């Protein structure tokens, strides 16, 4: 979900995410790089997929306000 809010986290945010996820920092950094490239390949369709992903993450009560 973090990627949907911020696809370009700062170095400090990557470090914090890696600690929270108990993963290596480099793994998290590369994941963000790869995900940005995937978004680039998808192109304009990426916006639709982002909205769908956000919608799926919302609680039932929040979904009505999303549309």
Secondary structure, 3 states (H helix, E strand, C coil): CHHHHCCCCCHHHHHHHHHHHCCCHHHHHHHHHHHHHHHHHHCCHHHHHHHHHHHHHCCHHHHHHHC
